[in-house]
Amino acid sequence: VGSSGPLFWFLYGLGGFLFPMALLAVTLFESLRALNPVLVLGSIAGTFLPYCLLAAFCCVLCLLVPGTFRHLFGEQWYLGYGLLFLSFYLLLVLAHVVGRFGWKYEQRLNWDA
């Protein structure tokens, strides 16, 4: 359990970039079969610029969660509870934004196959 190398950070960033589209695909198809790389990558290619904005928004919202737990189990535990409720609300906002993205770009997602 040493220091994290560049491969770790590359895979971590790639996972963060693919997360919103994978979440949308699994939710709409109601199956883990939607994690087919051809389907996910094709959908990202069809909506690349709007998807980059969505992925950046998703990463910014998800950065709050580790900070919440750091405060929750630290000396400022009272601040952690407020951040916990805020994190839950922001994850609901994230789910709405991902769903709205799927609705708006439904024709460009290339999921007819």
PARO-256476 format. One line per 2 residues: their letters; for each residue x, y, z of C-alpha. Coordinates in steps of 0.1 Angstrom, whole numbers, plus 5000, padded with zeros to 4 digits. Layout:
<rs>
A) X Y Z ~ ...
</rs>
This chain:
<rs>
VG) 5000 5000 5000 ~ 5025 5026 4988
SS) 5021 5058 4970 ~ 4997 5059 4940
GP) 5014 5059 4907 ~ 5003 5075 4874
LF) 4985 5044 4863 ~ 4962 5046 4893
WF) 4953 5082 4886 ~ 4947 5075 4849
LY) 4923 5047 4857 ~ 4907 5068 4885
GL) 4901 5096 4860 ~ 4889 5073 4833
GG) 4864 5057 4857 ~ 4852 5092 4868
FL) 4848 5102 4831 ~ 4828 5070 4822
FP) 4807 5070 4853 ~ 4778 5093 4842
MA) 4773 5075 4809 ~ 4775 5040 4826
LL) 4750 5051 4852 ~ 4726 5064 4826
AV) 4729 5032 4805 ~ 4724 5009 4834
TL) 4694 5029 4846 ~ 4677 5031 4812
FE) 4684 4995 4802 ~ 4678 4981 4837
SL) 4707 4956 4833 ~ 4744 4954 4837
RA) 4746 4944 4800 ~ 4744 4981 4793
LN) 4780 4984 4804 ~ 4790 4971 4770
PV) 4821 4993 4761 ~ 4809 4996 4724
LV) 4776 5010 4736 ~ 4790 5034 4762
LG) 4819 5047 4741 ~ 4797 5051 4711
SI) 4772 5071 4731 ~ 4800 5093 4745
AG) 4813 5099 4709 ~ 4779 5109 4698
TF) 4775 5136 4725 ~ 4812 5144 4732
LP) 4811 5181 4741 ~ 4779 5181 4762
YC) 4791 5149 4778 ~ 4824 5164 4788
LL) 4805 5192 4806 ~ 4783 5166 4823
AA) 4813 5145 4834 ~ 4830 5176 4848
FC) 4798 5186 4867 ~ 4796 5151 4881
CV) 4832 5151 4893 ~ 4827 5184 4911
LC) 4796 5172 4929 ~ 4812 5139 4938
LL) 4843 5156 4953 ~ 4821 5167 4982
VP) 4814 5132 4995 ~ 4850 5123 5007
GT) 4852 5157 5024 ~ 4820 5150 5042
FR) 4832 5117 5057 ~ 4865 5134 5067
HL) 4846 5159 5087 ~ 4820 5134 5100
FG) 4847 5112 5117 ~ 4871 5141 5125
EQ) 4871 5167 5152 ~ 4845 5188 5134
WY) 4818 5161 5134 ~ 4790 5186 5137
LG) 4800 5201 5103 ~ 4800 5166 5089
YG) 4763 5161 5095 ~ 4754 5192 5076
LL) 4777 5182 5048 ~ 4761 5147 5048
FL) 4727 5161 5041 ~ 4741 5185 5015
SF) 4760 5155 4998 ~ 4728 5135 4997
YL) 4709 5164 4981 ~ 4737 5170 4956
LL) 4737 5133 4946 ~ 4699 5136 4939
VL) 4707 5167 4918 ~ 4733 5146 4900
AH) 4708 5119 4892 ~ 4684 5145 4879
VV) 4711 5161 4857 ~ 4722 5127 4843
GR) 4685 5118 4835 ~ 4679 5152 4819
FG) 4710 5147 4798 ~ 4697 5113 4786
WK) 4663 5128 4778 ~ 4678 5158 4759
YE) 4703 5139 4738 ~ 4682 5107 4734
QR) 4686 5108 4696 ~ 4724 5112 4696
LN) 4731 5085 4722 ~ 4731 5057 4695
WD) 4713 5032 4717 ~ 4690 5018 4689
A) 4713 4989 4682
</rs>
